[in-house]
Amino acid sequence: MRAAPPTPPAMAELAGEELEFFDGMIQRCIEEGASGKNINLRQEDISRVLLKAKEVFISQPSMLELASPIKILGDIHGCAPAP
């Protein structure tokens, strides 16, 4: 069994009120989304989530060094030459 990937630095820094905010947003989206109704979010909350997502993405390397053999699942569109 492989170890879980390390938590991105930007997410590891979540604590206190910020952690409660993101946990609450996730829980709200799960609960209200399951009902099939539209979820009403404030623009400020959406902006806060998007800014944190940007911070996390920027903190991640654009290329990973992985040991072989490895299977890649998903879209690698344009990343590998055709056979």
Buried (B, 14 or more C-beta within 10 A) or exposed (E): EEEEEEEBEBBEEBEEEEEEBBEEBEEBEEEBEEEEEEEEEEEEEEEBBEEBEEBBEEEEEEEEEEEEEEEEEEEEEEEEEEE
